[in-house]
Amino acid sequence: MTDEADIPGDTSAAELALGLLDGEERATALRRVLADPDYARAVEGWRMRFAQLFDLWPEAEAPEGLIDRIDAGIGGPAPISRLRMPWPALAIGSSAVAAALLVFVAVRPPAPAPVPAPVLVAARPGPLLVASMDAKAAPVPAVFDSRGGSLRVASAPETPPARVAQLWVIGRDGVPHALALLGARAQVVNLSAADRARIAAGATLAISIEPLGGSPTGLPTGPVVAKGVLGAV
């Protein structure tokens, strides 16, 4: 597993990989991708890290005109024609695409003057919490949606015969709490109110190998084969 501390570069590398930069900030970051190999590797490292989440979280298209309404509500630029691009395409763009975007940013005309308008702005959604549990074969990503209280987990590591993978959360109390039994496919875990309260930034998710039906003691009895800390996105 690649830890955040092992990825060189500053936070702008992650912001560029997520498509959060715009205007001069994006132009500066793209120039740096072309000029600084370490920074380019940092951007690619973040893209690969975020790409693990694509299979867990289905695409959802925003309502028509949402960004224009948000821009107008905060006094931003008036609605202009926008080019829609799929999220995964942004995350895995090649250096050639980055260079083309750099030219586009450098020559595009300035946006029209702001035109304030009274509109209803959608409330900002709660944060997502993400963990990449380090396993022997491959990391096991997990995403917690604080709005719906659901936890999406990738397929569990391979288990021996007559054994099952069990997911645990370890919160501030330091005690493992069982969340679910995991299978060979990605799944959505619907959590109880008590378990949702334990899912927070800094909490640890872990997977242990247990007898069929899960741990008979309420605590892990087999080896822990994957573990990762939840962080906010």
Residue frames as a rotation matrix with the C-alpha (Angstrom) as fourth column:
MET 1
0.578 0.816 0.000 0.00
0.816 -0.578 0.000 0.00
0.000 0.000 -1.000 0.00
THR 2
-0.421 -0.664 0.618 1.19
0.618 -0.708 -0.341 3.55
0.664 0.239 0.708 -0.74
ASP 3
0.067 0.405 -0.912 0.79
0.939 -0.334 -0.079 5.77
-0.337 -0.851 -0.403 2.30
GLU 4
0.906 0.332 0.263 0.03
0.402 -0.870 -0.287 9.50
0.133 0.365 -0.921 1.90
ALA 5
0.687 -0.690 -0.228 3.42
-0.282 -0.542 0.792 10.27
-0.670 -0.479 -0.567 3.48
ASP 6
-0.113 -0.755 0.646 5.16
0.442 0.543 0.713 8.26
-0.890 0.367 0.273 0.74
ILE 7
0.408 0.313 0.858 3.66
0.912 -0.175 -0.370 10.36
0.034 0.933 -0.357 -2.10
PRO 8
-0.625 -0.711 -0.320 5.94
0.719 -0.685 0.119 13.35
-0.304 -0.156 0.940 -2.85
GLY 9
-0.591 0.352 0.726 4.60
0.354 -0.695 0.626 16.84
0.725 0.627 0.286 -3.53
ASP 10
-0.956 0.288 0.065 2.22
-0.212 -0.518 -0.828 19.14
-0.204 -0.805 0.556 -1.68
THR 11
-0.354 0.897 0.264 -1.55
0.226 0.356 -0.907 19.12
-0.908 -0.262 -0.328 -1.43
SER 12
0.028 0.385 -0.922 -1.93
-0.788 -0.559 -0.258 20.69
-0.615 0.734 0.288 -4.86
ALA 13
-0.851 -0.341 -0.399 -0.94
-0.516 0.686 0.513 17.32
0.098 0.643 -0.760 -6.37
ALA 14
-0.763 0.639 0.103 -3.99
0.527 0.706 -0.473 15.69
-0.375 -0.307 -0.875 -4.76
GLU 15
-0.042 0.775 -0.630 -6.19
-0.045 -0.632 -0.774 18.66
-0.998 -0.004 0.062 -5.70
LEU 16
-0.366 -0.147 -0.919 -5.06
-0.887 -0.243 0.392 18.43
-0.281 0.959 -0.041 -9.33
ALA 17
-0.994 -0.022 -0.112 -5.75
-0.053 0.959 0.277 14.66
0.101 0.281 -0.954 -9.37
LEU 18
-0.490 0.865 -0.107 -9.26
0.628 0.265 -0.732 15.33
-0.605 -0.425 -0.673 -8.04
GLY 19
-0.355 0.329 0.875 -9.91
0.791 -0.393 0.469 18.12
0.498 0.859 -0.121 -10.56
LEU 20
0.403 0.543 -0.736 -10.33
0.885 -0.437 0.162 20.75
-0.234 -0.716 -0.657 -7.84
LEU 21
-0.409 -0.631 -0.659 -7.96
0.401 -0.773 0.491 23.36
-0.820 -0.063 0.569 -9.28
ASP 22
0.537 0.590 0.602 -9.08
0.827 -0.228 -0.515 26.00
-0.166 0.775 -0.610 -11.76
GLY 23
0.997 -0.054 0.058 -7.79
-0.035 -0.959 -0.280 29.07
0.071 0.277 -0.958 -13.54
GLU 24
0.396 -0.914 0.091 -4.24
-0.719 -0.371 -0.588 30.18
0.571 0.168 -0.804 -12.76
GLU 25
0.109 -0.336 0.936 -3.85
-0.839 0.474 0.268 27.58
-0.533 -0.814 -0.230 -9.98
ARG 26
0.728 0.206 0.654 -4.57
0.092 0.916 -0.391 24.79
-0.680 0.344 0.648 -12.47
ALA 27
0.902 -0.432 -0.020 -2.28
-0.117 -0.200 -0.973 26.34
0.416 0.880 -0.231 -15.10
THR 28
0.197 -0.861 0.469 0.56
-0.961 -0.265 -0.083 26.57
0.195 -0.434 -0.879 -12.56
ALA 29
0.220 -0.062 0.973 0.03
-0.535 0.827 0.173 22.94
-0.816 -0.559 0.149 -11.47
LEU 30
0.919 0.159 0.361 -0.03
0.194 0.615 -0.764 21.69
-0.344 0.772 0.534 -15.07
ARG 31
0.646 -0.763 -0.026 3.20
-0.516 -0.412 -0.751 23.55
0.562 0.498 -0.660 -15.86
ARG 32
0.025 -0.647 0.762 4.74
-0.977 0.145 0.156 21.92
-0.212 -0.748 -0.629 -12.84
VAL 33
0.657 0.264 0.706 3.61
-0.155 0.964 -0.217 18.47
-0.738 0.033 0.674 -14.04
LEU 34
0.959 -0.259 0.116 5.57
0.166 0.179 -0.970 19.04
0.231 0.949 0.214 -17.25
ALA 35
0.407 -0.847 0.342 8.65
-0.509 -0.521 -0.686 20.50
0.759 0.105 -0.643 -15.55
ASP 36
-0.263 -0.464 0.846 8.95
-0.964 0.105 -0.243 18.52
0.024 -0.880 -0.475 -12.29
PRO 37
-0.353 0.106 -0.929 9.12
-0.319 0.920 0.226 14.68
0.880 0.376 -0.291 -12.55
ASP 38
-0.949 -0.011 -0.315 8.65
0.281 0.424 -0.861 14.25
0.143 -0.905 -0.400 -8.78
TYR 39
-0.617 0.771 -0.157 5.51
-0.514 -0.546 -0.662 16.38
-0.596 -0.328 0.733 -8.83
ALA 40
-0.189 0.528 -0.828 4.20
-0.902 0.241 0.359 14.48
0.389 0.814 0.431 -11.87
ARG 41
-0.636 -0.088 -0.767 4.73
0.075 0.982 -0.175 11.22
0.768 -0.169 -0.618 -9.99
ALA 42
-0.945 0.317 -0.083 2.88
0.040 -0.140 -0.989 12.68
-0.325 -0.938 0.120 -7.01
VAL 43
-0.323 0.862 -0.392 -0.13
-0.904 -0.403 -0.143 13.57
-0.282 0.308 0.909 -9.17
GLU 44
-0.172 0.224 -0.959 -0.15
-0.606 0.743 0.283 10.10
0.776 0.630 0.008 -10.74
GLY 45
-0.899 -0.201 -0.389 0.16
0.168 0.662 -0.731 8.53
0.404 -0.722 -0.561 -7.27
TRP 46
-0.722 0.692 -0.009 -2.93
-0.341 -0.368 -0.865 10.39
-0.602 -0.622 0.501 -6.07
ARG 47
-0.149 0.689 -0.709 -4.83
-0.981 -0.011 0.195 9.46
0.127 0.724 0.678 -9.24
MET 48
-0.446 -0.071 -0.892 -4.09
-0.186 0.982 0.014 5.77
0.876 0.173 -0.451 -8.67
ARG 49
-0.989 0.058 -0.132 -5.08
0.141 0.195 -0.971 6.11
-0.031 -0.979 -0.201 -5.01
PHE 50
-0.461 0.871 -0.168 -8.44
-0.643 -0.458 -0.613 7.71
-0.611 -0.175 0.772 -5.82
ALA 51
-0.352 0.315 -0.881 -9.03
-0.820 0.349 0.453 5.25
0.450 0.883 0.135 -8.70
GLN 52
-0.952 -0.031 -0.304 -9.47
0.101 0.908 -0.407 2.47
0.288 -0.419 -0.861 -6.10
LEU 53
-0.702 0.704 -0.104 -12.73
-0.058 -0.202 -0.978 4.12
-0.710 -0.680 0.182 -5.07
PHE 54
-0.626 0.474 -0.619 -14.39
-0.780 -0.376 0.501 4.09
0.004 0.796 0.605 -8.51
ASP 55
-0.616 0.377 -0.692 -15.64
-0.020 0.870 0.492 0.50
0.787 0.317 -0.529 -8.19
LEU 56
-0.748 0.298 -0.593 -17.07
0.663 0.286 -0.692 1.24
-0.037 -0.911 -0.411 -4.74
TRP 57
-0.344 0.576 -0.742 -18.96
0.170 -0.739 -0.652 4.45
-0.923 -0.351 0.156 -5.49
PRO 58
-0.039 0.371 0.928 -21.27
0.968 0.243 -0.056 4.59
-0.246 0.897 -0.368 -8.54
GLU 59
-0.933 -0.270 0.238 -21.30
0.340 -0.879 0.334 7.71
0.119 0.392 0.912 -10.70
ALA 60
0.082 0.959 -0.272 -24.15
0.906 -0.185 -0.381 10.15
-0.415 -0.215 -0.884 -10.04
GLU 61
-0.488 -0.245 0.838 -24.74
0.714 -0.664 0.222 13.06
0.502 0.707 0.499 -12.40
ALA 62
-0.787 0.163 -0.595 -25.46
0.339 -0.691 -0.638 16.41
-0.515 -0.704 0.489 -10.78
PRO 63
0.273 0.958 0.086 -28.83
0.703 -0.138 -0.698 18.07
-0.657 0.251 -0.711 -11.55
GLU 64
0.036 -0.198 0.980 -28.88
0.922 -0.371 -0.109 20.24
0.385 0.907 0.169 -14.68
GLY 65
0.263 0.039 0.964 -27.63
0.137 -0.991 0.002 23.77
0.955 0.132 -0.266 -13.97
LEU 66
0.778 0.070 -0.624 -26.51
0.613 0.128 0.779 23.05
0.135 -0.989 0.056 -10.37
ILE 67
-0.193 -0.943 -0.273 -23.06
0.956 -0.243 0.165 24.63
-0.222 -0.229 0.948 -10.75
ASP 68
-0.502 0.074 0.862 -24.53
0.431 -0.842 0.324 27.69
0.750 0.534 0.391 -12.47
ARG 69
0.593 0.787 0.170 -26.97
0.195 -0.345 0.918 28.15
0.782 -0.511 -0.358 -9.59
ILE 70
0.558 -0.472 -0.683 -24.16
0.810 0.128 0.573 27.80
-0.183 -0.872 0.454 -7.04
ASP 71
-0.518 -0.784 0.342 -21.99
0.845 -0.531 0.062 30.31
0.133 0.321 0.938 -8.94
ALA 72
-0.193 0.526 0.828 -24.85
0.211 -0.802 0.559 32.79
0.958 0.283 0.044 -9.05
GLY 73
0.751 0.582 -0.312 -25.71
0.380 0.004 0.925 32.28
0.539 -0.813 -0.218 -5.40
ILE 74
0.424 -0.670 -0.609 -22.17
0.771 -0.085 0.631 33.12
-0.475 -0.738 0.480 -4.24
GLY 75
0.727 -0.093 -0.680 -21.69
-0.242 -0.962 -0.127 35.98
-0.643 0.257 -0.722 -6.68
GLY 76
-0.225 -0.839 0.496 -19.59
0.276 0.433 0.858 33.95
-0.934 0.330 0.134 -9.10
PRO 77
-0.896 -0.183 -0.405 -19.45
-0.306 -0.406 0.861 34.23
-0.321 0.896 0.307 -12.90
ALA 78
0.085 0.965 -0.248 -22.64
-0.876 -0.046 -0.479 34.15
-0.474 0.258 0.842 -14.94
PRO 79
0.421 0.119 0.899 -23.56
0.061 0.986 -0.158 30.76
-0.905 0.121 0.407 -16.50
ILE 80
-0.038 -0.466 -0.884 -21.35
-0.959 -0.232 0.163 29.84
-0.281 0.854 -0.438 -19.45
SER 81
0.733 0.261 -0.628 -21.14
-0.519 0.811 -0.269 26.80
0.439 0.523 0.730 -21.65
ARG 82
0.128 -0.662 0.739 -19.40
-0.869 0.284 0.405 24.01
-0.477 -0.694 -0.539 -19.74
LEU 83
-0.022 -0.238 -0.971 -17.66
-0.690 0.706 -0.157 20.93
0.723 0.667 -0.180 -21.09
ARG 84
0.625 0.295 0.723 -18.67
-0.746 0.499 0.441 17.85
-0.231 -0.815 0.532 -19.13
MET 85
-0.110 -0.741 -0.662 -16.04
-0.682 0.541 -0.492 15.20
0.723 0.398 -0.565 -18.68
PRO 86
0.731 0.405 -0.550 -16.45
0.056 0.767 0.639 11.84
0.680 -0.498 0.538 -16.86
TRP 87
0.772 -0.389 0.503 -14.73
-0.622 -0.298 0.724 11.75
-0.132 -0.872 -0.472 -13.44
PRO 88
0.636 -0.598 0.488 -12.60
0.329 0.782 0.529 8.65
-0.698 -0.175 0.694 -14.17
ALA 89
0.618 -0.415 0.667 -11.26
0.700 -0.095 -0.708 10.31
0.357 0.905 0.232 -17.35
LEU 90
0.715 -0.362 0.598 -9.95
-0.424 -0.905 -0.042 13.22
0.556 -0.224 -0.800 -15.30
ALA 91
0.749 -0.376 0.545 -8.31
-0.490 0.239 0.838 10.87
-0.446 -0.895 -0.005 -12.82
ILE 92
0.340 -0.621 0.706 -6.34
0.432 0.770 0.470 8.84
-0.835 0.145 0.530 -15.38
GLY 93
0.991 0.034 -0.131 -5.49
-0.090 -0.560 -0.824 11.51
-0.101 0.828 -0.551 -17.97
SER 94
0.449 -0.874 0.184 -2.10
0.893 0.443 -0.078 11.16
-0.014 0.199 0.980 -19.64
SER 95
-0.242 -0.647 -0.723 0.67
0.536 -0.711 0.456 13.76
-0.809 -0.277 0.519 -19.84
ALA 96
-0.839 -0.037 0.543 -0.42
0.522 -0.336 0.784 14.63
0.153 0.941 0.301 -23.38
VAL 97
0.188 0.972 0.144 -3.91
0.775 -0.237 0.586 15.54
0.604 0.001 -0.797 -22.14
ALA 98
0.394 -0.111 -0.912 -2.36
0.768 -0.506 0.393 17.62
-0.505 -0.855 -0.115 -19.34
ALA 99
-0.694 -0.709 -0.127 -0.31
0.494 -0.597 0.633 19.56
-0.525 0.376 0.764 -21.89
ALA 100
-0.555 0.560 0.615 -3.39
0.591 -0.255 0.765 20.23
0.586 0.788 -0.190 -24.02
LEU 101
0.507 0.756 -0.414 -5.28
0.825 -0.287 0.487 21.50
0.249 -0.589 -0.769 -20.99
LEU 102
-0.092 -0.640 -0.763 -2.37
0.713 -0.577 0.399 23.80
-0.695 -0.507 0.509 -20.16
VAL 103
-0.907 -0.221 0.359 -2.64
0.420 -0.557 0.716 25.48
0.042 0.800 0.598 -23.57
PHE 104
-0.096 0.964 0.246 -6.42
0.678 -0.118 0.725 25.81
0.729 0.237 -0.643 -23.16
VAL 105
0.475 0.257 -0.841 -6.10
0.859 -0.343 0.380 27.45
-0.191 -0.903 -0.384 -19.73
ALA 106
-0.438 -0.784 -0.441 -3.44
0.641 -0.616 0.459 29.85
-0.631 -0.082 0.771 -20.98
VAL 107
-0.979 -0.045 0.199 -5.47
0.188 -0.580 0.793 31.20
0.079 0.813 0.576 -23.92
ARG 108
-0.203 0.979 0.023 -9.13
0.929 0.185 0.322 31.05
0.311 0.087 -0.947 -22.81
PRO 109
-0.348 0.124 0.929 -10.87
0.041 -0.988 0.147 34.45
0.937 0.089 0.339 -22.47
PRO 110
-0.992 -0.007 0.129 -11.86
-0.127 -0.158 -0.979 35.85
0.027 -0.987 0.156 -19.06
ALA 111
-0.471 0.875 -0.112 -15.31
0.880 0.474 0.006 34.99
0.058 -0.096 -0.994 -17.70
PRO 112
-0.037 0.550 0.834 -18.09
0.320 -0.785 0.531 37.60
0.947 0.286 -0.146 -17.87
ALA 113
-0.705 -0.184 0.685 -18.60
-0.474 -0.596 -0.648 39.95
0.527 -0.782 0.333 -14.93
PRO 114
-0.903 0.365 -0.225 -20.51
0.423 0.672 -0.608 38.44
-0.070 -0.644 -0.762 -11.96
VAL 115
-0.479 0.841 0.250 -24.31
-0.439 -0.477 0.762 38.72
0.760 0.255 0.598 -12.09
PRO 116
-0.965 0.117 0.233 -25.77
-0.172 0.384 -0.907 38.11
-0.195 -0.916 -0.351 -8.62
ALA 117
-0.296 0.922 -0.249 -29.17
-0.527 0.060 0.848 36.43
0.797 0.383 0.468 -8.53
PRO 118
-0.289 0.251 0.924 -31.29
-0.918 0.200 -0.342 35.18
-0.270 -0.947 0.173 -5.63
VAL 119
0.090 0.280 -0.956 -31.33
-0.548 0.816 0.187 31.39
0.832 0.506 0.227 -5.89
LEU 120
0.810 0.174 0.560 -31.65
-0.562 0.503 0.657 28.43
-0.168 -0.847 0.505 -3.56
VAL 121
-0.069 -0.924 -0.377 -28.22
-0.847 0.254 -0.467 26.87
0.527 0.287 -0.800 -3.04
ALA 122
0.617 0.285 -0.733 -28.03
-0.022 0.938 0.346 23.18
0.786 -0.198 0.585 -2.22
ALA 123
0.801 -0.321 0.506 -26.66
-0.565 -0.121 0.816 22.36
-0.200 -0.939 -0.278 1.24
ARG 124
-0.075 -0.923 -0.377 -23.10
-0.903 0.223 -0.368 21.08
0.424 0.313 -0.850 1.31
PRO 125
0.699 0.374 -0.610 -23.08
-0.170 0.915 0.366 17.29
0.695 -0.152 0.703 1.77
GLY 126
0.799 -0.414 0.437 -21.33
-0.429 0.118 0.896 15.69
-0.422 -0.903 -0.083 4.72
PRO 127
-0.042 -0.924 -0.379 -17.78
-0.992 -0.006 0.124 14.43
-0.117 0.382 -0.917 4.25
LEU 128
0.821 0.105 -0.562 -16.83
-0.238 0.957 -0.169 11.02
0.520 0.272 0.810 2.99
LEU 129
0.339 -0.734 0.589 -14.43
-0.786 0.124 0.606 8.97
-0.518 -0.668 -0.534 5.09
VAL 130
0.741 -0.178 -0.648 -12.01
-0.450 0.585 -0.675 6.72
0.499 0.792 0.353 3.23
ALA 131
0.318 -0.697 0.643 -9.69
-0.636 0.346 0.690 3.95
-0.703 -0.628 -0.333 4.38
SER 132
0.464 -0.283 -0.839 -7.32
-0.663 0.517 -0.541 1.80
0.587 0.808 0.053 2.36
MET 133
0.739 -0.106 0.665 -6.76
-0.523 0.532 0.666 -1.32
-0.425 -0.840 0.338 4.41
ASP 134
-0.094 -0.900 -0.426 -3.29
-0.991 0.125 -0.045 -2.72
0.094 0.419 -0.903 3.87
ALA 135
0.783 0.333 0.525 -3.49
-0.376 0.926 -0.028 -6.41
-0.496 -0.176 0.850 2.89
LYS 136
-0.036 -0.885 0.464 -0.86
0.004 0.464 0.886 -8.88
-0.999 0.034 -0.013 1.73
ALA 137
-0.138 0.035 0.990 -2.19
0.906 0.408 0.112 -9.26
-0.400 0.912 -0.088 -1.83
ALA 138
-0.518 0.060 0.853 -3.70
0.507 -0.782 0.363 -5.81
0.689 0.621 0.375 -2.48
PRO 139
-0.982 0.185 0.039 -5.17
-0.149 -0.634 -0.759 -2.92
-0.116 -0.751 0.650 -0.46
VAL 140
-0.393 0.919 -0.011 -8.86
0.893 0.385 0.233 -3.18
0.219 0.082 -0.972 0.44
PRO 141
-0.919 0.045 0.391 -10.50
-0.060 -0.998 -0.027 0.27
0.389 -0.048 0.920 0.06
ALA 142
-0.257 0.876 -0.408 -13.58
0.966 0.242 -0.088 1.28
0.022 -0.416 -0.909 2.06
VAL 143
-0.818 0.088 0.569 -15.77
0.049 -0.974 0.222 4.42
0.573 0.209 0.792 1.84
PHE 144
-0.451 0.681 -0.576 -18.19
0.854 0.143 -0.499 5.65
-0.258 -0.718 -0.647 4.54
ASP 145
-0.495 0.420 0.760 -20.99
0.283 -0.749 0.599 8.03
0.821 0.512 0.252 3.52
SER 146
-0.952 0.063 -0.301 -21.94
0.282 -0.208 -0.937 10.03
-0.122 -0.976 0.180 6.63
ARG 147
-0.628 0.771 -0.105 -25.19
-0.774 -0.604 0.189 11.19
0.082 0.200 0.976 4.97
GLY 148
0.251 0.780 -0.573 -26.70
-0.688 0.560 0.461 7.74
0.681 0.279 0.677 4.49
GLY 149
0.262 -0.209 0.942 -24.70
-0.890 0.325 0.319 5.87
-0.373 -0.922 -0.100 7.11
SER 150
0.992 0.085 0.097 -23.55
-0.038 0.911 -0.410 3.20
-0.124 0.402 0.907 4.64
LEU 151
0.131 -0.990 0.061 -20.09
-0.618 -0.033 0.786 1.69
-0.776 -0.141 -0.615 4.37
ARG 152
0.919 0.111 -0.378 -18.90
-0.384 0.462 -0.799 0.40
0.086 0.880 0.468 0.97
VAL 153
0.185 -0.856 0.483 -16.12
-0.564 0.310 0.765 -2.18
-0.805 -0.414 -0.425 1.14
ALA 154
0.006 -0.282 -0.959 -14.20
-0.961 0.262 -0.083 -3.86
0.275 0.923 -0.269 -1.67
SER 155
0.682 0.245 -0.689 -13.91
-0.208 0.968 0.139 -7.63
0.701 0.049 0.712 -1.91
ALA 156
0.788 -0.342 0.512 -12.32
-0.521 0.071 0.850 -9.28
-0.327 -0.937 -0.122 1.11
PRO 157
-0.284 -0.927 -0.245 -8.90
-0.959 0.269 0.092 -10.94
-0.019 0.261 -0.965 1.03
GLU 158
0.069 0.256 -0.964 -8.91
-0.439 0.876 0.201 -14.64
0.896 0.410 0.173 0.15
THR 159
0.134 0.074 0.988 -9.81
-0.984 0.126 0.124 -16.85
-0.115 -0.989 0.090 3.12
PRO 160
-0.899 -0.438 -0.028 -8.91
-0.439 0.898 0.046 -20.50
0.005 0.053 -0.999 3.89
PRO 161
-0.395 0.778 -0.488 -11.63
0.031 0.542 0.840 -23.18
0.918 0.317 -0.239 3.63
ALA 162
0.233 0.647 -0.726 -14.31
0.788 0.312 0.530 -23.06
0.570 -0.696 -0.437 6.35
ARG 163
-0.437 -0.357 -0.826 -13.26
0.759 -0.638 -0.126 -19.53
-0.482 -0.682 0.549 7.30
VAL 164
0.485 0.638 0.599 -14.75
0.822 -0.566 -0.063 -16.08
0.299 0.523 -0.798 6.68
ALA 165
-0.668 -0.669 0.326 -13.43
0.547 -0.738 -0.394 -12.52
0.505 -0.085 0.859 6.64
GLN 166
0.387 0.783 -0.487 -14.92
0.917 -0.274 0.288 -10.27
0.092 -0.559 -0.824 9.34
LEU 167
-0.161 -0.363 0.918 -14.78
0.371 -0.884 -0.285 -6.47
0.914 0.294 0.278 9.37
TRP 168
0.212 0.122 -0.970 -14.11
0.976 -0.083 0.203 -4.54
-0.056 -0.989 -0.137 12.58
VAL 169
0.366 -0.168 0.915 -13.90
0.112 -0.968 -0.223 -0.90
0.924 0.184 -0.335 13.65
ILE 170
0.003 -0.444 -0.896 -11.62
0.994 0.100 -0.047 0.29
0.111 -0.890 0.442 16.45
GLY 171
0.555 0.338 0.761 -12.58
0.335 -0.927 0.167 3.72
0.762 0.163 -0.627 17.75
ARG 172
0.103 -0.522 0.847 -11.45
-0.594 -0.715 -0.369 5.92
0.798 -0.465 -0.384 20.60
ASP 173
0.689 0.218 0.691 -12.17
-0.717 0.348 0.605 3.23
-0.108 -0.912 0.396 23.18
GLY 174
-0.338 -0.931 -0.138 -9.55
-0.941 0.329 0.085 0.98
-0.033 0.158 -0.987 21.57
VAL 175
-0.358 0.300 0.884 -11.98
-0.210 0.897 -0.389 -1.98
-0.910 -0.325 -0.258 21.52
PRO 176
-0.980 0.032 -0.195 -12.73
-0.185 0.200 0.962 -3.84
0.070 0.979 -0.190 18.24
HIS 177
-0.198 0.970 0.140 -16.44
-0.397 0.051 -0.916 -3.83
-0.896 -0.237 0.375 17.32
ALA 178
-0.662 -0.026 0.749 -17.73
0.526 0.696 0.489 -6.25
-0.534 0.717 -0.447 14.69
LEU 179
-0.480 0.462 -0.746 -19.37
-0.610 -0.787 -0.095 -4.60
-0.631 0.409 0.659 11.65
ALA 180
0.616 0.686 -0.387 -20.01
-0.744 0.347 -0.570 -7.32
-0.257 0.639 0.725 9.07
LEU 181
0.093 -0.532 0.842 -18.90
0.251 0.831 0.497 -10.53
-0.964 0.165 0.211 7.41
LEU 182
0.047 -0.184 -0.982 -17.28
-0.787 -0.612 0.077 -9.88
-0.615 0.769 -0.174 4.03
GLY 183
0.677 0.248 0.693 -17.54
0.182 0.856 -0.484 -11.89
-0.713 0.454 0.535 0.83
ALA 184
-0.187 -0.797 0.575 -15.64
0.773 0.242 0.587 -12.26
-0.607 0.554 0.570 -2.42
ARG 185
-0.089 0.216 0.972 -17.39
0.821 -0.537 0.194 -9.23
0.564 0.815 -0.129 -3.97
ALA 186
-0.941 -0.167 0.295 -17.63
0.030 -0.907 -0.419 -5.55
0.338 -0.386 0.858 -3.06
GLN 187
-0.150 0.924 -0.351 -20.60
0.839 0.307 0.449 -4.88
0.522 -0.227 -0.822 -0.82
VAL 188
-0.298 0.191 0.935 -22.51
-0.340 -0.937 0.083 -2.16
0.892 -0.294 0.344 1.04
VAL 189
-0.583 0.053 -0.811 -22.70
0.708 0.522 -0.476 -2.54
0.398 -0.852 -0.342 4.83
ASN 190
0.163 0.707 0.688 -25.72
-0.055 -0.690 0.722 -0.88
0.985 -0.155 -0.073 6.46
LEU 191
-0.731 -0.624 -0.277 -24.60
0.271 0.106 -0.957 0.14
0.626 -0.774 0.092 9.93
SER 192
0.265 0.751 -0.605 -26.55
0.915 0.001 0.403 0.49
0.303 -0.661 -0.687 13.16
ALA 193
0.823 0.091 0.561 -26.71
-0.013 -0.984 0.178 3.87
0.568 -0.154 -0.809 14.89
ALA 194
0.836 -0.540 0.098 -24.11
-0.093 0.036 0.995 2.71
-0.541 -0.841 -0.020 17.44
ASP 195
0.204 -0.793 0.575 -21.71
0.822 0.457 0.339 1.56
-0.531 0.404 0.745 14.73
ARG 196
0.479 0.001 0.878 -22.19
0.663 -0.656 -0.361 4.77
0.575 0.755 -0.314 12.72
ALA 197
0.969 -0.100 0.225 -21.13
-0.219 -0.769 0.600 6.73
0.113 -0.631 -0.768 15.80
ARG 198
0.539 -0.814 0.218 -17.89
0.201 0.375 0.905 4.73
-0.818 -0.444 0.366 15.90
ILE 199
0.216 -0.439 0.872 -17.02
0.976 0.117 -0.183 5.54
-0.021 0.891 0.453 12.26
ALA 200
0.941 -0.002 -0.339 -15.00
0.043 -0.991 0.125 8.76
-0.336 -0.132 -0.933 12.45
ALA 201
0.619 -0.785 0.016 -11.78
-0.261 -0.225 -0.939 10.21
0.740 0.577 -0.344 11.09
GLY 202
-0.211 -0.805 0.554 -8.89
-0.915 -0.037 -0.402 8.50
0.344 -0.592 -0.729 12.86
ALA 203
0.441 0.404 0.801 -10.80
-0.650 0.759 -0.025 5.29
-0.619 -0.510 0.598 13.59
THR 204
-0.651 -0.739 -0.174 -9.26
-0.699 0.494 0.517 2.04
-0.297 0.458 -0.838 12.34
LEU 205
0.638 0.739 -0.215 -10.94
-0.765 0.577 -0.285 -0.53
-0.087 0.346 0.934 10.08
ALA 206
-0.533 -0.819 0.212 -9.55
-0.793 0.571 0.211 -4.06
-0.294 -0.056 -0.954 10.24
ILE 207
0.494 0.608 -0.621 -10.30
-0.763 0.646 0.025 -7.47
0.416 0.462 0.783 8.73
SER 208
-0.408 -0.582 0.703 -9.68
-0.811 0.585 0.013 -10.72
-0.419 -0.565 -0.711 10.58
ILE 209
-0.410 0.217 -0.886 -10.10
-0.505 0.755 0.418 -14.36
0.760 0.618 -0.200 9.55
GLU 210
-0.447 0.386 0.807 -12.77
-0.839 0.131 -0.528 -16.07
-0.309 -0.913 0.265 11.66
PRO 211
-0.829 0.269 0.491 -14.77
0.283 0.958 -0.047 -19.34
-0.483 0.099 -0.870 11.75
LEU 212
-0.680 0.664 0.312 -17.88
0.330 -0.102 0.938 -19.51
0.655 0.741 -0.150 9.57
GLY 213
0.380 0.886 -0.267 -20.55
0.754 -0.130 0.644 -17.31
0.536 -0.446 -0.717 11.10
GLY 214
0.394 -0.299 0.869 -18.04
-0.264 -0.943 -0.204 -14.89
0.880 -0.149 -0.450 12.59
SER 215
-0.660 -0.738 0.140 -16.10
-0.287 0.076 -0.955 -14.62
0.694 -0.671 -0.262 15.82
PRO 216
0.084 0.723 -0.686 -17.75
0.520 0.555 0.649 -16.59
0.850 -0.411 -0.330 18.64
THR 217
-0.247 -0.300 -0.922 -16.34
0.969 -0.097 -0.228 -14.25
-0.021 -0.949 0.314 21.30
GLY 218
0.833 0.546 -0.092 -17.26
0.539 -0.838 -0.087 -10.81
-0.125 0.023 -0.992 19.97
LEU 219
0.491 -0.769 -0.410 -13.57
-0.548 -0.638 0.541 -10.03
-0.677 -0.041 -0.735 19.48
PRO 220
0.459 -0.367 -0.809 -11.12
-0.782 0.265 -0.564 -11.07
0.421 0.892 -0.165 16.74
THR 221
0.696 -0.216 0.685 -9.91
-0.327 0.753 0.571 -14.64
-0.639 -0.621 0.453 17.28
GLY 222
0.639 -0.458 0.618 -8.00
0.733 0.606 -0.309 -15.18
-0.233 0.651 0.723 14.03
PRO 223
-0.435 -0.895 -0.098 -5.19
0.789 -0.431 0.438 -13.31
-0.434 0.113 0.894 12.33
VAL 224
0.511 0.484 -0.711 -5.75
0.082 -0.850 -0.520 -9.70
-0.856 0.207 -0.474 11.26
VAL 225
-0.017 -0.496 0.868 -5.02
0.875 0.413 0.252 -9.65
-0.483 0.764 0.427 7.51
ALA 226
-0.244 -0.041 0.969 -5.87
0.685 -0.715 0.143 -6.02
0.686 0.698 0.203 6.64
LYS 227
0.199 0.268 -0.942 -5.93
0.889 -0.454 0.059 -2.74
-0.412 -0.850 -0.329 8.52
GLY 228
-0.501 -0.350 0.791 -6.26
0.678 -0.728 0.108 0.97
0.538 0.590 0.602 7.66
VAL 229
-0.601 0.217 -0.769 -7.14
0.546 -0.591 -0.594 4.34
-0.583 -0.777 0.237 9.24
LEU 230
0.286 0.809 0.513 -10.19
0.958 -0.238 -0.159 6.35
-0.006 0.537 -0.844 8.12
GLY 231
-0.704 -0.486 -0.518 -9.55
0.455 -0.869 0.196 9.84
-0.545 -0.098 0.832 6.80
ALA 232
0.329 0.868 -0.371 -11.87
0.253 -0.460 -0.851 12.58
-0.910 0.186 -0.371 5.51
VAL 233
-0.437 -0.362 0.824 -11.99
0.887 -0.019 0.462 13.41
-0.151 0.932 0.329 1.78
